[in-house]
Amino acid sequence: MKALGSLTRMAVIADKEWIQIRRDARSLYLSLFIPSLLVLLFGYALVFDVKHVKIGIFDQDGSFLSRQYCERFKHTEYLSVEKYVKNYREIDYLINTGSIIMAIVIPPDFEKKFNSGKFADVQVLVDGSDSMSALIATGYIKAITYEFNRDYLEQALIKKGISFIKQPVEIKNRIWYNSELKSRNFVIPGNLGLILAIISALITSLTISREWERGTMETLITTPVRGYEVVLGKLVPYIFIGVFDVICGLSIGYFVFNVPFRGSFIELCLISVLFLIGTCSIGILISSATRVQVLSVQLAIVVTYLPSFILSDFIFPIKNMPLIIRIITYIVPAKYMIVVLKGIILKGVGYSVLCTQIVFLFIFSVVVLALSIKKFRVTLPDQ
Amino acid sequence: MEHVVEIQRLTKKFGDFTAVDNISLSVEKGEIFGFLGPNGAGKTTTIKMLCGIMMPTSGEGRVSGYDIISEQERIKNVIGYMSQRFSLYEDLTVMENLEFFGSIYGLEGFRLKEGIDRVLDMAGIGERKNELVKRLPGGIKQRLALGGAILHNPPILFLDEPTSGVDPLMRRNFWEIIYRFSEEGRTIFVTTHYMDEAEHCDRIALIIAGEIIALDSPDALKKNFNHVVYSISTDNFLDVFEKIRHLDFIVEAAIFGTDIHIMCEENIPVKKKLSSFFREHGVSSYALNRIMPSLEDVFVGNARRFSR
């Protein structure tokens, strides 16, 4: 009977909370549409593919061979030859203005050296200010040059009568889960985890502080309602909103960006609920602690956004971080959720593979929920 | 007599500030108990401690036999509370608010409907029951807040300045509800800073700066008042008032309509002193009558004695 009364009160609070959310257009839009909008925006904006790298060519030789070599850079989507330059000063200018990020310099005696069997040097000047793109683009040049060398070697050998040659080791790539290596395929699931972590804490961070500010909490705490009933009751509608956001985000990934979905949808939803219990509880915890809306929102953003963005392995690899930071990442729920999202969406794996993540999410959610219930007091503070 | 509310040496400190200072009182079942005092006297803090939403610094208290420190949750089942600041949900309709609070108190089905109908009827807001609370005028909101507090028929009702910002007609209406409640055997603990409202109470406690300076029924307070009050009628009452207000034997002087009321300590020959003063200052026609002190006089007199 007692437990039934408790459940009824939780349901009543959940119902009341839902009516309030529905009537407050601002928080409704924030919670239902902003996540989808962000997935859409980041899906278009956050692209890590290095393609159409702008390069300049300074061909000092102007020979048949050098022209043939240069030709190789034109027929690939990874590079785009912006300009043939005449001197070093021009390279300097183009790199400084950002018109090109790389220049290939062919020395005057390129063909002569090549034909005489000496090493023909080619200089590559790279704008290192964007080190990641620079590194990848240098890789492209190396690969193209390697192919050029191999073809010439082959021809030379054929001329000498050796028709069959075999490379000692040859790499044959086969990339699993994201066969075209499209960055979008990992950006979308990663993003979804990130956005969920932020939004869920943000919308719940208002719920208790608002009642303190408006004075309604003062009436609520004089009723027989218990603290845990308020906290759990308030969580329910936000969990549903979170699941709705997951479904919207996945749909955008699937239909707009053609991100494949290989795993179990139900499983993903269930793990999302687990994750959302934890992240929504962060908001409740903050809200109970501050009792002021403005402060809650600011804290919620700081506490969820930065760790989820930096320490979740989404963009910055955790394995390169110092030990102390690596330890801190264990309390970032987005880290686990992103693994789950990528695992289920791209790899199609299930709970048996993701059990570590599920266990960590479970621990996180239980701990934060317990803290938020403990922090929510049904007595007034001494001010 | 059964004591429904009992407090002993109750004290609440906020840092260095003592909001409630060592107060003791008891309230009987069915009584309308008034807490009279200026703003910041500690009325609200006392009520909050009694409702189990604020921890006392020291002292003890019981509400309906439950300890205000260790049995707060039990207290909440037997009380109704109306806070000073309007605190129902403005973004919910009248009905939604009543349904919410009713359900929180465990009312359901027929009992919930009956309770809501009674409150709607009492507050006279039946036809506005589907409007958002924020669209209602202040007086109606106030009645709704009272309704929310009595929805579950609590045996004890705590009302913290229930009539602040309510027009006189509505205030009378409020007091009718409170009387009806008291007749049903319920206990009402009400704070106010309106003297006329305090007259409605069975007993009142005068509280200043966290201390109870007097506690009795309104009549007994007046009867046992250790000051006498006179009314002076004269033609040029404004001039006379200015002249006499600072006389050393007059504790307090105030204008009531066209009369001057003066309060003096007992055992002082007021008539003699005044007549000689008036003769010196050329006031010839006046009438001096001893009158029954009002509650306000009692309050002011006690406050003076206290501050001395």
HADDOCK unambig.tbl for C-alpha pairs under 7 A between the chains (distance, minus, plus):
assign (segid A and resid 5 and name CA) (segid B and resid 106 and name CA) 6.77 0.50 0.50
assign (segid A and resid 9 and name CA) (segid B and resid 103 and name CA) 6.93 0.50 0.50
assign (segid A and resid 9 and name CA) (segid B and resid 104 and name CA) 5.39 0.50 0.50
assign (segid A and resid 12 and name CA) (segid B and resid 100 and name CA) 6.48 0.50 0.50
assign (segid A and resid 12 and name CA) (segid B and resid 103 and name CA) 6.87 0.50 0.50
assign (segid A and resid 20 and name CA) (segid B and resid 91 and name CA) 6.47 0.50 0.50
assign (segid A and resid 214 and name CA) (segid B and resid 87 and name CA) 6.99 0.50 0.50
assign (segid A and resid 215 and name CA) (segid B and resid 87 and name CA) 5.10 0.50 0.50
assign (segid A and resid 216 and name CA) (segid B and resid 87 and name CA) 4.41 0.50 0.50
assign (segid A and resid 216 and name CA) (segid B and resid 88 and name CA) 5.57 0.50 0.50
assign (segid A and resid 216 and name CA) (segid B and resid 89 and name CA) 6.37 0.50 0.50
assign (segid A and resid 219 and name CA) (segid B and resid 83 and name CA) 6.99 0.50 0.50
assign (segid A and resid 219 and name CA) (segid B and resid 87 and name CA) 6.17 0.50 0.50
assign (segid A and resid 221 and name CA) (segid B and resid 53 and name CA) 6.79 0.50 0.50
assign (segid A and resid 222 and name CA) (segid B and resid 51 and name CA) 6.45 0.50 0.50
assign (segid A and resid 222 and name CA) (segid B and resid 53 and name CA) 6.50 0.50 0.50
assign (segid A and resid 222 and name CA) (segid B and resid 76 and name CA) 5.71 0.50 0.50
assign (segid A and resid 222 and name CA) (segid B and resid 81 and name CA) 6.75 0.50 0.50
assign (segid A and resid 223 and name CA) (segid B and resid 76 and name CA) 5.36 0.50 0.50
assign (segid A and resid 223 and name CA) (segid B and resid 77 and name CA) 6.85 0.50 0.50
assign (segid A and resid 223 and name CA) (segid B and resid 105 and name CA) 6.78 0.50 0.50
assign (segid A and resid 224 and name CA) (segid B and resid 73 and name CA) 6.14 0.50 0.50
assign (segid A and resid 224 and name CA) (segid B and resid 76 and name CA) 5.05 0.50 0.50
assign (segid A and resid 224 and name CA) (segid B and resid 77 and name CA) 5.51 0.50 0.50
assign (segid A and resid 224 and name CA) (segid B and resid 105 and name CA) 6.57 0.50 0.50
assign (segid A and resid 225 and name CA) (segid B and resid 104 and name CA) 6.63 0.50 0.50
assign (segid A and resid 378 and name CA) (segid B and resid 53 and name CA) 6.54 0.50 0.50
assign (segid A and resid 379 and name CA) (segid B and resid 53 and name CA) 4.20 0.50 0.50
assign (segid A and resid 379 and name CA) (segid B and resid 54 and name CA) 5.35 0.50 0.50
assign (segid A and resid 380 and name CA) (segid B and resid 53 and name CA) 5.66 0.50 0.50
assign (segid A and resid 380 and name CA) (segid B and resid 54 and name CA) 5.32 0.50 0.50
assign (segid A and resid 382 and name CA) (segid B and resid 14 and name CA) 6.25 0.50 0.50
assign (segid A and resid 383 and name CA) (segid B and resid 14 and name CA) 6.56 0.50 0.50
